[in-house]
Amino acid sequence: MKWKIVLFGGLGHYFALFVLSMLTAMVTHEGMLKDLYQATAAFWRPELRSDPPDMAALMPLWIGVGLVGSLITAGIYDLFRSALRGPGWRRGLLFGIALGVLYAALYAGMYGVFALPAFLWLVWAVEGLVLAAAAGAVLGFIVDRLD
């Protein structure tokens, strides 16, 4: 595994996720799921239950976890990319789709444990698939340039 792939690929992956999630959040979290979030308020962090929600208080946590996750994702991509075919963006896209399907499987398992509505898990799974595929394509594009 190459440190450049982990660092630069991971940062590109994170940036793509961050920007795209701001766009999808308007449709999913602030739109489709808003009423469900209010109906299941006991499940969410106190910062999200305040009026208005204190998103700034959670940003350090979200950014830290997102960066570490993206660096790990880039490292895992480096291990598996040779098994994929096509230009870098396509290999990254396929890797992202595979991750998105794994997210969906994880959410299905958590649905069996947590008493949250199925629609919430479904929206999270679809959004996760879209974000993982797009950020994966960015990761693959960057890694292809680093080789």
Legacy VTK file of the C-alpha trace (Angstrom):
# vtk DataFile Version 3.0
C-alpha trace
ASCII
DATASET POLYDATA
POINTS 147 float
0.000 0.000 0.000
1.324 3.419 -0.936
1.041 6.357 1.448
0.258 8.746 -1.448
-2.794 6.690 -2.351
-4.014 6.634 1.234
-3.382 10.345 1.805
-4.343 11.969 -1.498
-6.896 9.369 -2.537
-8.422 9.497 0.928
-8.595 13.293 0.926
-10.190 13.310 -2.532
-12.672 10.665 -1.417
-13.519 12.678 1.704
-13.945 15.943 -0.218
-16.248 14.261 -2.739
-18.322 12.694 0.053
-18.532 15.968 1.954
-19.645 18.058 -1.019
-22.084 15.458 -2.345
-23.563 14.788 1.092
-24.356 18.492 1.467
-26.360 18.236 -1.759
-28.126 14.965 -0.977
-28.898 16.108 2.589
-31.305 18.725 1.245
-33.381 15.962 -0.351
-32.963 13.190 2.209
-32.321 14.521 5.714
-33.961 17.933 5.389
-36.732 16.636 3.149
-37.771 12.998 2.987
-36.688 12.074 6.523
-37.368 15.278 8.452
-40.680 14.114 9.932
-39.249 10.679 10.766
-36.313 12.279 12.574
-38.727 14.343 14.667
-40.905 11.311 15.396
-37.872 9.296 16.554
-36.077 12.138 18.375
-35.072 9.962 21.335
-32.593 8.116 19.093
-30.578 11.198 18.065
-27.806 13.141 19.769
-28.882 16.059 21.976
-27.224 18.516 19.576
-29.615 17.367 16.852
-32.656 17.614 19.119
-32.071 21.267 20.057
-34.082 23.974 18.334
-32.461 24.799 15.987
-30.182 21.761 15.718
-26.575 22.557 16.679
-24.809 21.087 13.660
-21.632 23.080 14.368
-21.158 21.210 17.655
-21.043 17.900 15.772
-18.832 19.015 12.880
-15.524 18.126 14.607
-16.817 14.591 15.216
-18.252 14.238 11.709
-15.141 15.625 10.006
-12.762 13.503 12.097
-14.677 10.288 11.558
-15.166 11.075 7.868
-11.467 11.734 7.292
-10.342 8.576 9.060
-12.978 6.557 7.209
-11.903 7.968 3.845
-8.221 7.257 4.513
-9.120 3.684 5.443
-11.338 3.407 2.345
-8.451 4.568 0.135
-6.162 1.963 1.705
-8.680 -0.799 1.136
-9.237 0.391 -2.442
-5.500 0.092 -3.051
-5.657 -3.557 -1.979
-8.545 -4.418 -4.327
-8.193 -2.120 -7.337
-6.097 -4.556 -9.356
-9.069 -6.943 -9.361
-11.188 -4.347 -11.186
-11.038 -3.488 -14.885
-11.171 -0.237 -16.814
-9.918 3.288 -16.264
-9.387 4.504 -12.707
-12.708 6.295 -12.371
-14.574 3.131 -13.446
-12.646 0.891 -11.052
-13.366 3.380 -8.272
-17.026 3.506 -9.250
-17.300 -0.289 -9.095
-15.520 -0.311 -5.739
-17.903 2.380 -4.481
-20.931 0.429 -5.651
-19.622 -2.636 -3.805
-19.217 -0.523 -0.653
-22.726 0.869 -1.095
-24.176 -2.626 -1.307
-22.285 -3.546 1.867
-23.734 -0.429 3.573
-27.205 -1.557 2.552
-26.589 -5.023 4.000
-25.364 -3.461 7.238
-28.436 -1.227 7.436
-30.682 -4.254 6.830
-29.055 -5.983 9.779
-29.422 -2.915 11.996
-33.076 -2.621 10.982
-33.532 -5.982 12.678
-32.103 -4.550 15.918
-33.199 -0.915 16.151
-36.874 0.059 16.232
-36.567 2.711 13.541
-38.867 2.837 10.494
-37.852 0.798 7.462
-38.141 3.871 5.233
-35.339 5.550 7.176
-32.979 2.617 6.619
-33.976 2.429 2.956
-33.249 6.111 2.323
-29.927 5.857 4.159
-29.005 2.793 2.079
-29.872 4.433 -1.246
-28.106 7.665 -0.305
-25.094 5.651 0.888
-24.960 3.791 -2.413
-25.067 7.026 -4.417
-22.425 8.728 -2.252
-20.132 5.692 -2.161
-20.325 5.223 -5.937
-19.596 8.879 -6.719
-16.820 9.230 -4.131
-15.386 5.900 -5.291
-15.167 7.225 -8.844
-13.276 10.281 -7.558
-10.976 8.037 -5.518
-10.268 5.842 -8.548
-9.622 8.862 -10.769
-7.101 10.305 -8.271
-5.352 6.990 -7.626
-5.023 6.408 -11.374
-3.106 9.707 -11.600
-0.809 8.776 -8.694
0.491 5.562 -10.282
LINES 1 148
147 0 1 2 3 4 5 6 7 8 9 10 11 12 13 14 15 16 17 18 19 20 21 22 23 24 25 26 27 28 29 30 31 32 33 34 35 36 37 38 39 40 41 42 43 44 45 46 47 48 49 50 51 52 53 54 55 56 57 58 59 60 61 62 63 64 65 66 67 68 69 70 71 72 73 74 75 76 77 78 79 80 81 82 83 84 85 86 87 88 89 90 91 92 93 94 95 96 97 98 99 100 101 102 103 104 105 106 107 108 109 110 111 112 113 114 115 116 117 118 119 120 121 122 123 124 125 126 127 128 129 130 131 132 133 134 135 136 137 138 139 140 141 142 143 144 145 146
